[in-house]
């Protein structure tokens, strides 16, 4: 009877065409080919923007490199676990590539189990989500009787945008779909998964590859079709990937070959590129979403939003009296009441109208025949728009591939997955038709993924497994550079012991702890005009500094110290300095002024007064003869006399570290420590005068009074370890660097931490890895054998550049090294390990200094500032942060503020001269 009534009901309405009002209402969603070509061109422009290093940061379409360079070559075999996470459920699989059979002819078997994800985990903490995944993995191993004794390689399909620098690393950019998990954005999800797995006893699993579901779909379909070089997902979310020419992928080094790029096209339009195509319904969907303003294209296309778009259109038409005689039910007002699956059912060929009526009745509506036809047509327009937009994006990708390869015609296969593509009755057919119409010169085949994305991830992993052995060997090589907290605490204790022993002449100390005879930091009352001289490395700087009313201004000129002067005679060196000073005084017009002068001399000196100091030993590559054991102030005075064209009143000799402390103390009265991390490495601090036993022992007096209760001590901590106290953290590479240096056995701590040596440590590591065949195809160039060729500045460049692999490649090319992508990644790792160790060691030393000051003063907590200078600290992107983190962890009762010195130690020397002159006056 019902069928009869329905037939009668439909028959009476056939004379009307309710689709016309829908067409008028949704005209903005109906695109003609000119509009589709326009959208395609806009997407192509976004692709180029995302691929370029100059514009990637501002691009909405991120074009993420996946480090997948090819489909399997037929040599991969083995057994793999696979995880597929990207929707409301996830899969765990065992994938077997049977030995002895070519991959392209078969040989892949899979077993899978689907696990639900509790709803609360989708908005909970990231660690909780991955703990659940790890527990499910354990359950899978147990139920499938898979051995837990042997190590299992795992492929991880993760269907969210990540920035990858390698196959086994992926930093989450943002969540999409319905995920709102906390605490993972900006973090490595592979590491998070690995940590969750490691928590579970009796399970030995190693994550070898993380693959986006789109990439995995391409790999799965590429298993059977060698022309498959595009992956497409149209399901809960949407995305596309394709094989791009490597020369166009700025974010990865190398020009030859191809790399799969994950477009993350769901974000197309986030920058406003689709504003003139976005309707009010799209804006309402976006506003009510978990991520307003994000994933605009995805919200116009994917299964997560199509049902809601249909609901909003139907609701608005009903409110305007165009449907249901203007009646609006509460259910129709409720978000999510029409699903994408229902949209698909409403478009079925035979039962579409019946399904439409049932859907509307479930919404507490009483639809007429016209209402059913109209709502069905709404569904058609919304889903057709989706397939048109996907076709436009796909046309841009295929056009780019064709242009890249300079082909007149392109034969290509697109691997496709996703519930919308699979289950919607008309979607695939419409998509294929529009793509072929937009690109008549391309022969495009669409292949449905029969195994989901997990098989593709396993195939990527099979390739990655070959690289695992190399990875382990590199990690083993770098492990001695990765210091534990216990090791750093040991360094802190040894530094503390060196500080205490160096304050007395009774025992030998590798840390000289040299008195500076600077008793105070500046207080802002300093005034007048002073000359400052600064010798600390390959440059000599002369400054004219004015102090007045707590302010300063300065003028300076920099002079180069040639290598032959650095390593010539002492007389030649100081004559060169006098010549530079004369030139500067002429330049400033003050040659006859007889200015009070502070002399920053950045080498260990034993001082018995503020204006005298005997050089203990040269460091930083200086070897000028007849200087060690002599008063350097007197040597400079004698050089000035030999010129006989100007005179100076040298009132203070200052170490550069002391000068840095004084310079920063002029701005911050809490600054009582100076740190240099540049060509060399050193620290000074304000010590209690009563603790400096060597002054009394060496001069016969203590000099402590009401005005002078403290003195700045130049620790010369670069010598820490000269007594063998650091031998347990010194690597074979450090030993080589020390052996080849101009002062073997000396300045061991400085050789672990300063800019003069870090590049050479890196070179020694790279040389060893190359000789073992782990990088550069085992080819050792003559350049790589040359000491000093790998400059420390390269570390800062390599680690600071967000496109670091390009920088690595440029540097290695200059060294005559033919590098692969993996080689470049390893070089970056080596640089990071060496520089991080250096920063941690400096942080451990600083923790010893601040804790000593705190204990000296009997304080439970200490607030103090450190003035810092040196190119390594200032220019390296991570060095300063690691020093600060390490000192905070190792000295938790001290709050330490690090102040970069803007004017270096020269201004500090002028301040010391001002203090000395005021005391004299």
Secondary structure, DSSP 4 states (H G I P E B T S, - for coil): -HHHHHHHHHHHTTT--THHHHHHHTGGG---HHHHHHHHHHHHHHHHHHH-TTTGGG-SS--EE----SS--S---EEEEEEEESSSEEEEEEEEE-TTS-GGG--EEEEEEEEE--GGGGGSBHHHHHHHHHHHHHHHHHHTT--SSS-EEEEEEE-S-EEEEETTEEEE----TT---BS-TTSBHHHHHHHHHHTSTT--EEEEEEE-HHHHHHHHHHTT-TTEEEEEEESSSEEEEEEEEGGG-TTS--SSSEEEEE--GGGTTTTSTTGGG--HHHHHHHHTSSSTTS-HHHHHHSHHHHHHHHHHHHHHHHHTTSSGGG---TTTTSTT-S-HHHHHHHT-TTTHHHHHHHHHHHTT----HHHHHHHHHHHHHHHHHHHHHHHHHHHHHHHHHHHHTT-SSEEEEEEEE-HHHHH-TTHHHHHHHHHHHH-TTEEEEEEE-SSTTHHHHHHHHHHHHHHHHHHHHHHHHHGGGS--HHHHHHHHHHHHHHHHHHT-SSS--SS--EE--------S---EEEEEEEESSSEEEEEEEEEETTEEEEEEEEEE--HHHHTSBHHHHHHHHHHHHHHHHHHHT-TTS--EEEEEE-S-EEEEETTEEEE----TT---BS-TTSBHHHHHHHHHHHH-S---EEEEEE-HHHHHHHHHHTT-TTEEEEEEESSSEEEEEEEEGGG-HHHHHHHS-----SS-SEEEEE--GGGTTTTSTTTTT--HHHHHHHHHSTTTTS-HHHHHHSHHHHHHHHHHHHHHHHHTTSSGGG---TTTTSTT-S-THHHHHHHH-TTHHHHHHHHHHHTT----HHHHHHHHHHHHHHHHHHHHHHHHHHHHHHHHHHHHTT-SSEEEEEEEE-HHHHHSTTHHHHHHHHHHHH-TTEEEEEEE-SSHHHHHHHHHHHHHHHHH-
